[in-house]
Amino acid sequence: MEFRVLNRELIFRDIHKRMTAIRLTHGRFSGIVLFGAILAASLVHSQQPNSGTRLAGNVAENTSGQQTFATNCAVCHGLDGLGTQRAPNVVTGPRLKQFSQADVLRIISDGIPGTGMPSFRSLGEARLKAVVAYVRDLQGKNHTAPLPGNPAQGQQLFFGTAGCSSCHMVKGDGGFMAPDLTDYAQTRSAERIKAAITDPGARDFALRVATVTTANSQQYRGVIRNEDNFSLQLQLQDGSFHFFSKAELKRIDREPGSMMPSDYGAKLTSAQLDDLVSYLLDVSSTSAPAPAKDKDDE
């Protein structure tokens, strides 16, 4: 409506210019007659769709859906739809693909109570359907991608020679030091998971590790879970928590970088990395959907 009003204002400005020229050249009477003709033609033109901006139905819908997704959804799901720490992968995530278009439309419209997914009903049904169509289009471009390796061999690596389970847990098994990876792959693509294993700079989290020495020379090494000016709380590799008063400690030695090894790219072959990634993807495909998280929850 605002676009049409603006168009009409521009039309009347144009008419005023034309009328000025007409009065100067043809006199008042002829100007009035021509005014009516110009007004009628201009108003008819303003009601016609702009053929220069029209697109084929599915292309226009996709473009509108892409713009709406980028404006409203990408801040949590990522511009590529592959997820972030705040919200899950809506492109290659296997659970979402099981939903019908009506289910996805309802989720976007109503939101998911108790999570970070709000209602977007205010966008209107047409724009919501365009977003669903855009997401389905993205899914269609990715649905043929096979798992990069062998999940069974990846599981053996995770709980064996790769040593992942000494810090990470999957479905209740493994260590306590690092984040639970049960639903990790729900919000990340295979490429992002592989990069996180081999490249410390691509990781979503960095655990602060320290070794404290007490007054009686006992040493404790673990992940710093809480710290202020007066105290420090460590979680050890066995999962136990230890609280220390800084005034009673001899020293605190902080380790630079992440606790996770940075040389997996050299220690593991490309095939083994694919197996690990495949295992995490397989585990996440059978686990409950991951709730939305804020970075502070990591």
ChimeraX attribute file (.defattr): number of C-alpha atoms within 10 A of each C-alpha:
attribute: neighborCount
match mode: 1-to-1
recipient: residues
	/A:1	6
	/A:2	7
	/A:3	8
	/A:4	11
	/A:5	11
	/A:6	10
	/A:7	16
	/A:8	16
	/A:9	12
	/A:10	12
	/A:11	18
	/A:12	15
	/A:13	12
	/A:14	13
	/A:15	18
	/A:16	13
	/A:17	11
	/A:18	15
	/A:19	20
	/A:20	12
	/A:21	13
	/A:22	18
	/A:23	14
	/A:24	10
	/A:25	11
	/A:26	11
	/A:27	11
	/A:28	13
	/A:29	11
	/A:30	13
	/A:31	19
	/A:32	14
	/A:33	10
	/A:34	15
	/A:35	17
	/A:36	12
	/A:37	11
	/A:38	17
	/A:39	14
	/A:40	11
	/A:41	11
	/A:42	17
	/A:43	14
	/A:44	9
	/A:45	12
	/A:46	14
	/A:47	11
	/A:48	8
	/A:49	9
	/A:50	9
	/A:51	7
	/A:52	6
	/A:53	7
	/A:54	10
	/A:55	11
	/A:56	8
	/A:57	8
	/A:58	12
	/A:59	12
	/A:60	14
	/A:61	20
	/A:62	21
	/A:63	16
	/A:64	20
	/A:65	22
	/A:66	21
	/A:67	17
	/A:68	18
	/A:69	24
	/A:70	17
	/A:71	11
	/A:72	13
	/A:73	19
	/A:74	19
	/A:75	15
	/A:76	21
	/A:77	23
	/A:78	20
	/A:79	15
	/A:80	14
	/A:81	26
	/A:82	23
	/A:83	24
	/A:84	22
	/A:85	22
	/A:86	19
	/A:87	25
	/A:88	27
	/A:89	24
	/A:90	23
	/A:91	26
	/A:92	27
	/A:93	24
	/A:94	20
	/A:95	16
	/A:96	18
	/A:97	16
	/A:98	10
	/A:99	11
	/A:100	10
	/A:101	15
	/A:102	11
	/A:103	13
	/A:104	21
	/A:105	21
	/A:106	16
	/A:107	16
	/A:108	21
	/A:109	19
	/A:110	15
	/A:111	17
	/A:112	14
	/A:113	9
	/A:114	9
	/A:115	12
	/A:116	15
	/A:117	18
	/A:118	14
	/A:119	15
	/A:120	19
	/A:121	16
	/A:122	10
	/A:123	13
	/A:124	10
	/A:125	13
	/A:126	11
	/A:127	19
	/A:128	23
	/A:129	21
	/A:130	23
	/A:131	27
	/A:132	22
	/A:133	21
	/A:134	23
	/A:135	21
	/A:136	18
	/A:137	13
	/A:138	18
	/A:139	19
	/A:140	13
	/A:141	11
	/A:142	12
	/A:143	13
	/A:144	9
	/A:145	9
	/A:146	8
	/A:147	15
	/A:148	17
	/A:149	18
	/A:150	18
	/A:151	20
	/A:152	14
	/A:153	16
	/A:154	23
	/A:155	22
	/A:156	15
	/A:157	20
	/A:158	23
	/A:159	17
	/A:160	12
	/A:161	10
	/A:162	18
	/A:163	14
	/A:164	20
	/A:165	22
	/A:166	18
	/A:167	18
	/A:168	21
	/A:169	20
	/A:170	21
	/A:171	12
	/A:172	11
	/A:173	13
	/A:174	19
	/A:175	19
	/A:176	20
	/A:177	25
	/A:178	21
	/A:179	15
	/A:180	18
	/A:181	18
	/A:182	23
	/A:183	23
	/A:184	19
	/A:185	28
	/A:186	32
	/A:187	28
	/A:188	23
	/A:189	20
	/A:190	18
	/A:191	11
	/A:192	16
	/A:193	23
	/A:194	21
	/A:195	16
	/A:196	17
	/A:197	20
	/A:198	20
	/A:199	16
	/A:200	18
	/A:201	14
	/A:202	13
	/A:203	16
	/A:204	11
	/A:205	15
	/A:206	14
	/A:207	19
	/A:208	16
	/A:209	21
	/A:210	18
	/A:211	17
	/A:212	21
	/A:213	17
	/A:214	18
	/A:215	12
	/A:216	9
	/A:217	11
	/A:218	10
	/A:219	14
	/A:220	17
	/A:221	18
	/A:222	23
	/A:223	23
	/A:224	20
	/A:225	16
	/A:226	11
	/A:227	13
	/A:228	9
	/A:229	8
	/A:230	10
	/A:231	14
	/A:232	17
	/A:233	17
	/A:234	25
	/A:235	20
	/A:236	18
	/A:237	17
	/A:238	12
	/A:239	14
	/A:240	11
	/A:241	14
	/A:242	14
	/A:243	13
	/A:244	15
	/A:245	13
	/A:246	17
	/A:247	12
	/A:248	13
	/A:249	17
	/A:250	14
	/A:251	15
	/A:252	16
	/A:253	11
	/A:254	14
	/A:255	13
	/A:256	10
	/A:257	14
	/A:258	15
	/A:259	18
	/A:260	17
	/A:261	15
	/A:262	16
	/A:263	12
	/A:264	16
	/A:265	16
	/A:266	9
	/A:267	13
	/A:268	16
	/A:269	11
	/A:270	12
	/A:271	14
	/A:272	18
	/A:273	25
	/A:274	22
	/A:275	24
	/A:276	28
	/A:277	28
	/A:278	26
	/A:279	25
	/A:280	23
	/A:281	27
	/A:282	22
	/A:283	20
	/A:284	24
	/A:285	18
	/A:286	13
	/A:287	13
	/A:288	11
	/A:289	16
	/A:290	18
	/A:291	16
	/A:292	19
	/A:293	16
	/A:294	13
	/A:295	11
	/A:296	6
	/A:297	8
	/A:298	12
